[in-house]
Amino acid sequence: MMPLQIVVIAGAFIVAGIAKGAIGMGMPPIAIGLLSFALPLESALAIMVVPTMFTNIWQAIYGGGFRPLMRRFAAMAVAAMVAIAIAAAAFGQLGSPRAAAWVGVILVLYSLLAMTPWRPHVPRRAEWWANPLVGAASGLVAGVTGVAAVPFLPYMQSLEMDRHELVQALGIMFLFIIGMLAAVLAWQGAYHVTNLASSIAAIAPTMVGVWLGQHARRRLSAETFRKAFVFGMFAVGLHMARGLL
């Protein structure tokens, strides 16, 4: 691996870790987007798995609501995992150059939605049918592109949860989604010694970023910090989406 690639990997996971520590989400799209400047999408996805799983395990179990949140979102998790497997088997595009461009489109769409003041609201009584539907849709997107940002993240933000429940619920869902993506990548033969070593090594810069993000969250409003990363994701998304032109 070239020195420039090592620098890009470390920098990408520090930045993604800052987002994770500050707002509890955004690590996969930010990491993949930044890694794409120096690595193929398939390698970026493979390197992302271990540090993302590490942070999501911590995020999922941290707090007192793990069991009730697991029961609440079990149907969504199962639907997402099944859809990821079906999409990957049917389309076989996970990690392809065209899939990388669609990742960029997803980042742009999510960023544009996040820039608006409008926020959808889903009542608790609708979750019994909305959760598996959104899980399946997000799984199909993730099974082709490797990113489950739309409609998953906007939907989760629309539910009746306080900030601490939302962060923990995101950790739980990302744990299942990234776990299935890891299985798909293994099935496609994406892993090799270099990727695994890089993925394990990326834990250190990720946790540095998480620590910085937690400290920034105490000093800045979460909304101000979130907006900065939304604009960053928008710029990276435009760069990646050029492949469709």
C-alpha positions as CSV (number, residue, x, y, z in Angstrom):
1,M,0.0,0.0,0.0
2,M,1.3,3.4,-1.0
3,P,2.1,6.1,1.7
4,L,-0.6,8.4,0.2
5,Q,-3.2,5.6,0.6
6,I,-2.2,5.1,4.2
7,V,-2.5,8.9,4.9
8,V,-6.0,8.9,3.2
9,I,-7.2,5.9,5.2
10,A,-6.1,7.4,8.5
11,G,-7.5,10.8,7.7
12,A,-10.8,9.3,6.4
13,F,-11.4,7.4,9.6
14,I,-10.5,10.3,11.9
15,V,-13.0,12.5,10.1
16,A,-15.6,9.7,10.1
17,G,-14.9,9.0,13.7
18,I,-15.5,12.6,14.6
19,A,-18.9,12.4,13.0
20,K,-19.7,9.2,14.8
21,G,-18.7,10.7,18.2
22,A,-20.5,13.9,17.6
23,I,-23.8,12.8,16.2
24,G,-23.9,9.0,16.3
25,M,-24.1,8.4,12.6
26,G,-22.5,9.2,9.2
27,M,-19.4,7.0,9.6
28,P,-19.9,4.6,6.6
29,P,-20.8,7.2,3.9
30,I,-18.1,9.7,5.1
31,A,-15.4,7.0,5.3
32,I,-16.4,5.4,1.9
33,G,-16.6,8.8,0.2
34,L,-13.2,9.9,1.4
35,L,-11.5,6.6,0.8
36,S,-12.8,6.6,-2.8
37,F,-10.3,9.4,-3.5
38,A,-7.5,6.9,-3.2
39,L,-9.0,3.3,-3.3
40,P,-11.4,1.3,-5.3
41,L,-14.9,1.1,-3.7
42,E,-14.6,-2.7,-3.0
43,S,-11.4,-2.1,-1.0
44,A,-12.9,0.9,0.8
45,L,-15.9,-1.2,1.8
46,A,-13.7,-4.0,3.1
47,I,-11.5,-1.7,5.1
48,M,-14.5,0.0,6.6
49,V,-16.0,-3.1,8.1
50,V,-13.9,-3.7,11.2
51,P,-13.7,-0.1,12.6
52,T,-17.4,0.4,11.8
53,M,-18.4,-2.8,13.6
54,F,-16.2,-1.8,16.5
55,T,-17.8,1.6,17.0
56,N,-21.3,0.2,16.4
57,I,-20.9,-2.5,19.1
58,W,-20.0,0.2,21.5
59,Q,-22.8,2.5,20.4
60,A,-25.4,-0.4,20.5
61,I,-24.7,-1.5,24.1
62,Y,-23.9,1.9,25.6
63,G,-27.0,3.0,27.5
64,G,-29.9,1.3,29.2
65,G,-32.2,0.6,26.3
66,F,-30.6,-2.2,24.4
67,R,-33.3,-4.9,24.9
68,P,-36.4,-2.7,24.3
69,L,-34.8,-1.2,21.2
70,M,-33.9,-4.6,19.9
71,R,-37.5,-5.7,20.2
72,R,-38.7,-2.5,18.6
73,F,-36.5,-2.7,15.5
74,A,-36.1,-6.5,15.1
75,A,-38.3,-6.6,12.1
76,M,-36.4,-3.7,10.4
77,A,-33.1,-5.5,11.1
78,V,-34.2,-8.8,9.6
79,A,-35.8,-7.1,6.6
80,A,-32.6,-5.2,5.9
81,M,-30.4,-8.2,6.2
82,V,-32.6,-10.3,3.8
83,A,-32.8,-7.5,1.3
84,I,-29.0,-7.0,1.3
85,A,-28.4,-10.6,0.6
86,I,-31.0,-10.7,-2.2
87,A,-29.8,-7.5,-3.9
88,A,-26.1,-8.6,-3.8
89,A,-27.0,-12.0,-5.2
90,A,-29.3,-10.6,-7.9
91,F,-27.3,-7.6,-9.1
92,G,-23.8,-8.5,-8.2
93,Q,-22.8,-4.8,-8.3
94,L,-21.5,-4.3,-4.8
95,G,-18.1,-2.6,-5.3
96,S,-18.4,-2.0,-9.0
97,P,-17.5,1.4,-10.5
98,R,-21.2,2.1,-11.3
99,A,-22.2,1.3,-7.8
100,A,-19.6,3.8,-6.6
101,A,-21.4,6.5,-8.6
102,W,-24.7,5.6,-7.1
103,V,-23.2,5.9,-3.7
104,G,-22.5,9.4,-4.6
105,V,-26.0,10.0,-5.7
106,I,-27.3,8.7,-2.4
107,L,-25.0,11.0,-0.5
108,V,-26.2,14.0,-2.5
109,L,-29.8,13.1,-2.0
110,Y,-29.4,12.5,1.7
111,S,-27.4,15.7,2.1
112,L,-30.0,17.8,0.3
113,L,-32.8,16.4,2.5
114,A,-30.7,17.1,5.6
115,M,-30.2,20.7,4.5
116,T,-33.9,21.5,4.5
117,P,-35.8,22.5,7.7
118,W,-38.5,19.9,6.9
119,R,-38.4,16.8,9.0
120,P,-40.9,13.9,8.6
121,H,-42.7,12.5,11.6
122,V,-43.8,8.9,11.9
123,P,-46.1,8.0,14.8
124,R,-45.2,5.0,17.0
125,R,-48.4,3.2,15.9
126,A,-47.2,3.1,12.3
127,E,-43.9,1.4,13.1
128,W,-45.3,-2.2,12.8
129,W,-45.5,-1.8,9.0
130,A,-43.1,1.0,8.4
131,N,-40.1,-0.6,10.1
132,P,-39.9,-3.7,7.9
133,L,-40.7,-1.6,4.8
134,V,-37.9,0.9,5.4
135,G,-35.6,-2.0,6.4
136,A,-36.2,-3.8,3.1
137,A,-35.8,-0.6,1.0
138,S,-32.6,0.3,2.8
139,G,-31.3,-3.2,2.5
140,L,-31.8,-3.1,-1.3
141,V,-29.9,0.1,-1.5
142,A,-27.1,-1.2,0.7
143,G,-26.9,-4.5,-1.2
144,V,-26.1,-2.7,-4.5
145,T,-24.1,0.3,-3.2
146,G,-22.8,-0.7,0.2
147,V,-24.4,2.3,2.0
148,A,-27.8,2.2,3.8
149,A,-28.2,6.0,4.1
150,V,-31.5,6.4,2.3
151,P,-34.3,6.0,3.4
152,F,-32.9,4.5,6.6
153,L,-31.4,7.6,8.3
154,P,-34.1,10.2,7.5
155,Y,-36.7,7.6,8.7
156,M,-34.9,7.0,12.0
157,Q,-34.7,10.7,12.7
158,S,-38.5,10.9,12.2
159,L,-39.4,8.5,14.9
160,E,-40.6,9.3,18.5
161,M,-37.3,8.9,20.3
162,D,-35.1,11.2,22.4
163,R,-31.5,11.8,21.3
164,H,-30.0,9.1,23.4
165,E,-32.4,6.4,22.2
166,L,-31.8,7.5,18.6
167,V,-28.1,7.2,18.9
168,Q,-28.4,3.7,20.5
169,A,-31.0,2.5,17.9
170,L,-28.7,3.7,15.1
171,G,-25.9,1.7,16.6
172,I,-28.0,-1.5,16.8
173,M,-29.3,-1.2,13.2
174,F,-25.9,-0.3,11.8
175,L,-24.5,-3.4,13.6
176,F,-26.8,-5.7,11.7
177,I,-26.5,-3.9,8.3
178,I,-22.7,-3.7,8.4
179,G,-22.6,-7.3,9.6
180,M,-24.5,-8.5,6.6
181,L,-22.4,-6.3,4.2
182,A,-19.3,-8.0,5.7
183,A,-20.8,-11.4,4.9
184,V,-21.6,-10.3,1.3
185,L,-18.1,-8.9,0.8
186,A,-16.6,-12.2,2.1
187,W,-18.8,-14.1,-0.3
188,Q,-17.6,-11.9,-3.2
189,G,-13.9,-12.5,-2.2
190,A,-13.3,-8.8,-1.3
191,Y,-11.0,-9.7,1.7
192,H,-7.3,-10.3,1.6
193,V,-4.4,-9.8,4.0
194,T,-3.9,-6.2,3.1
195,N,-7.5,-5.2,3.5
196,L,-7.9,-7.0,6.8
197,A,-4.7,-5.5,8.2
198,S,-5.7,-2.0,7.0
199,S,-9.2,-2.5,8.5
200,I,-7.8,-3.5,11.9
201,A,-5.3,-0.7,11.8
202,A,-8.1,1.8,11.1
203,I,-9.6,1.2,14.5
204,A,-7.0,3.5,16.1
205,P,-7.6,6.6,14.0
206,T,-11.4,5.9,14.2
207,M,-11.3,6.0,18.0
208,V,-9.2,9.2,17.9
209,G,-11.9,10.7,15.8
210,V,-14.7,9.5,18.1
211,W,-12.9,11.0,21.1
212,L,-12.6,14.3,19.2
213,G,-16.2,14.2,18.2
214,Q,-17.4,13.6,21.7
215,H,-15.4,16.6,23.0
216,A,-16.7,18.8,20.1
217,R,-20.3,17.8,20.9
218,R,-19.9,19.1,24.4
219,R,-18.7,22.5,23.1
220,L,-20.9,22.9,20.0
221,S,-24.6,22.3,19.3
222,A,-25.2,19.0,17.6
223,E,-27.1,20.8,14.9
224,T,-24.2,23.1,14.1
225,F,-21.8,20.2,13.9
226,R,-24.2,18.1,11.9
227,K,-24.6,20.8,9.3
228,A,-20.8,20.9,8.7
229,F,-20.7,17.2,7.9
230,V,-23.8,17.4,5.8
231,F,-22.0,19.9,3.5
232,G,-19.0,17.7,3.5
233,M,-21.0,14.6,2.5
234,F,-22.6,16.7,-0.3
235,A,-19.3,17.6,-1.8
236,V,-17.9,14.1,-1.6
237,G,-21.2,12.8,-3.1
238,L,-20.9,15.1,-6.1
239,H,-17.4,13.9,-6.7
240,M,-18.4,10.2,-6.7
241,A,-21.5,10.8,-8.7
242,R,-19.5,12.0,-11.7
243,G,-19.2,8.3,-12.8
244,L,-22.8,8.4,-14.1
245,L,-22.0,11.3,-16.5
